Amino acid sequence: MVSERSLSDFTAYAESVWPTATAESWDRVGLVSGHAGAPLTKVLLAVDAVAETVEEAREWGADLLFTHHPLLLRGIHTLDEQTSKGALLATLIRSGCALYAAHTNADAPEGGVSDIFARRLGLAQAVPIVPGADPTAGIGRCGILPEPMPLRAFAELVSGVLPATVTGVRVAGDPERLITSVALLGGAGDSLLDHPVVRGADVYVTSDLRHHPAQESLEQSAASRGPALIDVAHWASESLWLEGAAERMRAALPGVEFRVSSLRTDPWTFAVGAAG
């Protein structure tokens, strides 16, 4: 079946489920490049717009590269093709492939990044850590495991749910501690380490935990019971959302082919000297 869809059909659908107005003020989401009237037959989904995913989109003949992370989050002032972002955008434009990003506006809603992560871990009664105007939406999730399990076993569960990365799953806490309540945030989450919901959970799962905030959280937990910490790869925690997003798009836009990139765009390629 030949699609009679256009890029405007996609942007209208994306706006209905991930309104750009709900993104954080610092975020840069929505259509980055492309013409509203251009035909839409193939869409590639990826966490990042990098050389590898842009080339994958070009080779497949995609009309749109849909990413979670915005390529232009930090301003640029040139499309000089000797710069990395200029080269990526030039390749996409020459290939007739538009670029669209849904970032913080896709983190918070039901079926968003953290919600899908919570579902994959089997959490019950999962609610946002920081609710929005819609109580079913908000930043992060906190829920209950079906059965308590030791921290080590829970960390293995997390590892099994996520795609493999070089850094794997890092854990801070007693491996035998029983885990019942879980707080999580897909993507970088050390800004919520002091949140009462996180402090009240048995474990907090997120990415990009920095040394000092993590250390201070653990010191605080030693004085008054707080969460164990699990640090996972940023790309891995957000990649889980893509397949569900693709399924929703297929249902909403029949006649358009959607594919999730199988490329790992986690930046780390190998590790040495790991202990523990």
C-alpha angles and dihedrals in degrees: 000000000000113000118237091190125121133203089259089064089057096046091049091052093045091050090052095055102026105028110201089220090067093061119106114270092249094050127101110210139155131048112358100176137354142078120272093224096050115119117257120211106136131034125185117202122206139154093235139030100225133142093272097051092042089053091047090053092048095048092048092049094241118179092203137028108205113196138178096216116060114238091210100044089129115045123259127195102199142042091207104155090222086072119077097237093043090053093049094049092045091052092050094047094047089049093051090242118141123211126223131174132199110183126145089005086062095043099068111043130086105278089026129128100283094036092055091046090053092049093050089054090051096241116172126210090017113180132171117275089218108024121212130212086288104059091213090060132060146098118322127336137253122197147144130266116235089239130010115256137180116270091247092054091047091051088052089051090053091048091051093051095050127068113256119269135175093252094045116182120330119201134196116192146054106314090216096052111122113241121206107144120050130193118191143172123190109227127009110354115161089111088076098050091107096043111122093233091053092044089052095053125090092231138011118212119195144117140262096026108181123220101249100042091046093047092048091049091053092047089052090049091054089058097042122010112270138156131302110235130236118187117196133179112282094225092048095052092052098040092072090071096060100075093051090048090051091051091053091048092050090054093046098042110036114188093040119101116224124195130180113220113246091203118115108227095179101130098226117092105178143353133211135192098021115170133198 
